[in-house]
């Protein structure tokens, strides 16, 4: 299920909402959970895409390091 990101035009708070594509298209922007305002707008988030389904390696500048876990490493 996609996660949609919103910003409140009144207080500037950012929040996320999980909704199916169908549910999202049928409903208007949700109210702000912080101030309750109905003046919210969807924010287009950045998306990371890896070509070819490969994981980034620490030697290729992908930011992968020890914190990634055992499945991540150099792709020689």
C-alpha positions in Angstrom: 0.0 0.0 0.0 1.5 3.4 -1.0 2.5 6.0 1.6 1.4 9.5 0.7 3.1 12.5 2.3 1.3 15.7 3.1 2.1 19.2 4.4 -0.3 21.4 6.4 -0.6 24.9 4.8 -1.6 26.4 8.1 1.1 25.1 10.6 3.6 23.6 8.2 3.6 20.1 9.8 4.4 17.2 7.6 2.8 13.8 7.9 2.2 10.5 6.1 -0.9 8.4 5.3 -1.1 4.9 4.0 -3.9 4.4 1.5 -4.7 2.3 -1.5 -4.5 4.1 -4.8 -8.3 3.8 -5.2 -8.9 5.1 -1.6 -6.5 8.0 -2.2 -8.2 9.1 -5.4 -11.7 9.0 -3.8 -10.8 11.1 -0.8 -9.6 14.6 -0.4 -6.5 15.5 1.5 -6.7 14.4 5.1 -6.8 16.9 8.0 -3.6 17.8 9.8 -3.1 15.5 12.8 -1.2 18.4 14.6 -3.6 21.3 14.3 -6.7 19.8 12.7 -6.7 22.1 9.7 -8.2 20.9 6.5 -5.8 23.0 4.5 -3.3 20.2 3.6 -1.6 19.4 0.3 0.2 16.4 -1.0 4.0 16.6 -1.1 5.8 14.7 -3.9 8.5 12.7 -2.2 11.8 11.7 -3.6 12.2 8.1 -4.7 15.4 6.1 -4.8 15.7 3.8 -7.8 18.5 1.2 -8.3 19.1 0.2 -11.9 19.1 -3.5 -12.5 17.9 -4.4 -9.1 21.5 -4.2 -7.7 22.2 -3.0 -4.2 24.7 -0.1 -3.7 28.1 -1.1 -2.5 30.4 0.9 -0.2 33.0 1.1 -3.0 30.5 2.6 -5.5 29.6 5.6 -3.4 26.1 4.3 -2.7 26.2 4.9 1.0 26.1 1.3 2.0 28.0 0.5 5.1 28.2 -1.8 8.1 24.7 -0.7 9.3 23.1 -2.2 6.2 23.4 -5.8 7.4 24.9 -9.0 6.1 23.1 -8.9 2.7 24.9 -5.7 1.7 28.4 -5.5 0.5 30.7 -5.1 -2.4 29.3 -6.2 -5.7 32.4 -7.3 -7.4 
